[in-house]
Amino acid sequence: MVKVKKTLLTAISVAMLSSIVVACTTDNGASETSNAKDGQKAGKTSLRFAWWGSEERHNATLEAIKLYEERHPEIDIVPEYGGWEGFTDKLKTQLIAGEGPDVIFAELAWGIDTNYYLSVDKFPSIHLDKINKALLDQAKVNGEVKGVPVYQAVNAIVYNKTLFQELGVAEPKQGWTWADYAAKAKEITEKSKGKVYGAVDDMAGNASADVFYAQMKALTGKPVYSADGIVYSDQDALKVVQYWEELRAAGAVTTPDISAADDSNQNSPLVKRQAAMQFRGASIFGRLQSNTKDELAMVPVPRGDFSPDAAITEVIMTINKHSKAPEEVAKFIDFFINDLDAAKLLKNVRGVSSNSEVRDMLANSPDLLDASTRALFKINSEVYAQELAPMDPIPEKFDEFRGEKKLFDQVMQKLAFDKSTPEEAIQELREKGEAIFKK
């Protein structure tokens, strides 16, 4: 069995799609039945297409399917869709039985043997030239691209632009460093006379593992994790932890109780004007902006001397090796990923498109996307215009180590509350982390 290359992102618990006419639980818990068509229509090639998600995603996808069928009357796309509970298990079962859909949406982190997928780079009808090479590298297994990255993501520093202007602090710019970040946090605290923390203490919140990874890469340029577990040095890890200890001592980051209460929503310290900067996945920008009258903005994550920003993707669109019409599947995938008319229908229902042409078109379409979503597309374009590095592979059981409120968060919050020392925190991470990965 080929070992799947898995990317370092917060593990998303995804579910599986029901078969053609099965009631599924959607994101809001309501019952929804997939609108699958029965059987193969006379004289047409039928392609089963499976996905999960919200009603908005379903409707947009069905509209895109309709457009494709209008252009290709010889093709009948059979949609199979529902909520995401159970999707992974069902898809695995279908693939093992040789009964899976022709067109597959899957996450590389699911652990599905990619031998079930055909290599998309073998099909000339799938054009990959507008997708960042680092994204494609993440979808490679044994040198072959096993699926087309559907979307891309970036982490960012979200900041309260209104607070920056009120305090007379210059806004951060792309290309800044983690030393610049610390200096900016201290300046904000100083100029506000302690009324506003310069930054959220993200090493004490639910993004601690993501911040740690970004800073370790910036500090060393070396792998942090491998498929087998931890590969960073404790000496380097200690430097990152001490960076946040110094900011705490300077009063430049939020207290641990504020950091722990952050929900990236109404209780965000940015929204409540308790802090001016925060490390977050750029995709939550719209949610934060909707909860405040202040103007928020984003800037790429600070960089270091060693490592470029990382390309982030999870979901690939691929071809079932048992499909009886793989060439037709390839043509449909090319349409879904690259066609601008399809993009106008799909918009951002699966995040920021991995296709640079689609991304730029939507970023400049106020009739299609609101201002917050266009800002998300814009920062993605800024980051993905640079040289990027793939994310590290991740080990099995990784979610037990770095999932929200799991080991990493617990250890770092204990340190922030002065219940351990930096050295003890690093030792606990090492010992308990290795125990998880060896299970």
ChimeraX attribute file (.defattr): number of C-alpha atoms within 10 A of each C-alpha:
attribute: neighborCount
match mode: 1-to-1
recipient: residues
	/A:1	7
	/A:2	11
	/A:3	13
	/A:4	21
	/A:5	24
	/A:6	23
	/A:7	22
	/A:8	22
	/A:9	20
	/A:10	16
	/A:11	16
	/A:12	12
	/A:13	12
	/A:14	18
	/A:15	21
	/A:16	23
	/A:17	27
	/A:18	25
	/A:19	22
	/A:20	20
	/A:21	17
	/A:22	17
	/A:23	17
	/A:24	24
	/A:25	21
	/A:26	20
	/A:27	15
	/A:28	9
	/A:29	10
	/A:30	10
	/A:31	13
	/A:32	17
	/A:33	18
	/A:34	20
	/A:35	16
	/A:36	18
	/A:37	16
	/A:38	9
	/A:39	9
	/A:40	14
	/A:41	12
	/A:42	9
	/A:43	10
	/A:44	13
	/A:45	15
	/A:46	21
	/A:47	22
	/A:48	19
	/A:49	21
	/A:50	26
	/A:51	24
	/A:52	26
	/A:53	21
	/A:54	17
	/A:55	17
	/A:56	10
	/A:57	18
	/A:58	22
	/A:59	14
	/A:60	19
	/A:61	21
	/A:62	16
	/A:63	15
	/A:64	21
	/A:65	21
	/A:66	15
	/A:67	15
	/A:68	19
	/A:69	15
	/A:70	12
	/A:71	10
	/A:72	12
	/A:73	11
	/A:74	13
	/A:75	20
	/A:76	23
	/A:77	23
	/A:78	22
	/A:79	24
	/A:80	23
	/A:81	32
	/A:82	33
	/A:83	29
	/A:84	21
	/A:85	21
	/A:86	18
	/A:87	23
	/A:88	21
	/A:89	15
	/A:90	16
	/A:91	24
	/A:92	19
	/A:93	12
	/A:94	14
	/A:95	18
	/A:96	12
	/A:97	9
	/A:98	14
	/A:99	14
	/A:100	23
	/A:101	24
	/A:102	25
	/A:103	27
	/A:104	22
	/A:105	20
	/A:106	25
	/A:107	21
	/A:108	23
	/A:109	20
	/A:110	19
	/A:111	16
	/A:112	21
	/A:113	15
	/A:114	22
	/A:115	15
	/A:116	18
	/A:117	22
	/A:118	21
	/A:119	22
	/A:120	22
	/A:121	18
	/A:122	12
	/A:123	14
	/A:124	12
	/A:125	17
	/A:126	20
	/A:127	18
	/A:128	19
	/A:129	10
	/A:130	13
	/A:131	22
	/A:132	20
	/A:133	17
	/A:134	19
	/A:135	25
	/A:136	22
	/A:137	19
	/A:138	26
	/A:139	28
	/A:140	20
	/A:141	17
	/A:142	10
	/A:143	9
	/A:144	15
	/A:145	20
	/A:146	27
	/A:147	28
	/A:148	27
	/A:149	30
	/A:150	24
	/A:151	22
	/A:152	22
	/A:153	24
	/A:154	22
	/A:155	25
	/A:156	23
	/A:157	20
	/A:158	25
	/A:159	25
	/A:160	23
	/A:161	20
	/A:162	16
	/A:163	22
	/A:164	20
	/A:165	11
	/A:166	10
	/A:167	16
	/A:168	13
	/A:169	14
	/A:170	12
	/A:171	14
	/A:172	21
	/A:173	12
	/A:174	14
	/A:175	12
	/A:176	15
	/A:177	18
	/A:178	16
	/A:179	13
	/A:180	14
	/A:181	19
	/A:182	19
	/A:183	14
	/A:184	21
	/A:185	24
	/A:186	20
	/A:187	19
	/A:188	26
	/A:189	22
	/A:190	18
	/A:191	16
	/A:192	15
	/A:193	10
	/A:194	13
	/A:195	13
	/A:196	24
	/A:197	27
	/A:198	31
	/A:199	30
	/A:200	26
	/A:201	27
	/A:202	27
	/A:203	28
	/A:204	28
	/A:205	26
	/A:206	26
	/A:207	22
	/A:208	23
	/A:209	23
	/A:210	21
	/A:211	19
	/A:212	18
	/A:213	20
	/A:214	21
	/A:215	25
	/A:216	23
	/A:217	24
	/A:218	20
	/A:219	19
	/A:220	16
	/A:221	15
	/A:222	15
	/A:223	15
	/A:224	21
	/A:225	18
	/A:226	16
	/A:227	17
	/A:228	15
	/A:229	22
	/A:230	18
	/A:231	13
	/A:232	18
	/A:233	14
	/A:234	15
	/A:235	10
	/A:236	13
	/A:237	20
	/A:238	16
	/A:239	15
	/A:240	20
	/A:241	20
	/A:242	14
	/A:243	15
	/A:244	19
	/A:245	19
	/A:246	13
	/A:247	19
	/A:248	16
	/A:249	9
	/A:250	14
	/A:251	19
	/A:252	27
	/A:253	32
	/A:254	22
	/A:255	16
	/A:256	22
	/A:257	13
	/A:258	18
	/A:259	23
	/A:260	18
	/A:261	13
	/A:262	17
	/A:263	12
	/A:264	18
	/A:265	19
	/A:266	15
	/A:267	15
	/A:268	21
	/A:269	25
	/A:270	29
	/A:271	23
	/A:272	14
	/A:273	17
	/A:274	19
	/A:275	27
	/A:276	27
	/A:277	31
	/A:278	24
	/A:279	24
	/A:280	21
	/A:281	17
	/A:282	22
	/A:283	20
	/A:284	16
	/A:285	23
	/A:286	18
	/A:287	14
	/A:288	19
	/A:289	19
	/A:290	15
	/A:291	16
	/A:292	17
	/A:293	9
	/A:294	16
	/A:295	14
	/A:296	23
	/A:297	21
	/A:298	26
	/A:299	21
	/A:300	22
	/A:301	26
	/A:302	22
	/A:303	22
	/A:304	21
	/A:305	11
	/A:306	12
	/A:307	19
	/A:308	17
	/A:309	23
	/A:310	22
	/A:311	25
	/A:312	23
	/A:313	26
	/A:314	24
	/A:315	21
	/A:316	20
	/A:317	23
	/A:318	27
	/A:319	28
	/A:320	23
	/A:321	20
	/A:322	16
	/A:323	20
	/A:324	13
	/A:325	15
	/A:326	20
	/A:327	15
	/A:328	19
	/A:329	26
	/A:330	25
	/A:331	15
	/A:332	23
	/A:333	24
	/A:334	19
	/A:335	21
	/A:336	20
	/A:337	25
	/A:338	23
	/A:339	16
	/A:340	18
	/A:341	15
	/A:342	21
	/A:343	22
	/A:344	17
	/A:345	17
	/A:346	23
	/A:347	21
	/A:348	20
	/A:349	18
	/A:350	14
	/A:351	16
	/A:352	26
	/A:353	26
	/A:354	26
	/A:355	22
	/A:356	20
	/A:357	16
	/A:358	21
	/A:359	22
	/A:360	16
	/A:361	14
	/A:362	24
	/A:363	23
	/A:364	15
	/A:365	13
	/A:366	11
	/A:367	7
	/A:368	16
	/A:369	17
	/A:370	12
	/A:371	14
	/A:372	19
	/A:373	23
	/A:374	22
	/A:375	20
	/A:376	23
	/A:377	27
	/A:378	19
	/A:379	22
	/A:380	27
	/A:381	19
	/A:382	12
	/A:383	22
	/A:384	24
	/A:385	11
	/A:386	11
	/A:387	14
	/A:388	18
	/A:389	17
	/A:390	20
	/A:391	25
	/A:392	21
	/A:393	20
	/A:394	22
	/A:395	22
	/A:396	19
	/A:397	16
	/A:398	19
	/A:399	19
	/A:400	16
	/A:401	24
	/A:402	23
	/A:403	20
	/A:404	18
	/A:405	17
	/A:406	13
	/A:407	20
	/A:408	29
	/A:409	23
	/A:410	20
	/A:411	24
	/A:412	27
	/A:413	25
	/A:414	15
	/A:415	22
	/A:416	24
	/A:417	12
	/A:418	11
	/A:419	12
	/A:420	15
	/A:421	16
	/A:422	20
	/A:423	15
	/A:424	14
	/A:425	21
	/A:426	20
	/A:427	15
	/A:428	16
	/A:429	19
	/A:430	18
	/A:431	10
	/A:432	15
	/A:433	20
	/A:434	15
	/A:435	12
	/A:436	18
	/A:437	17
	/A:438	12
	/A:439	7
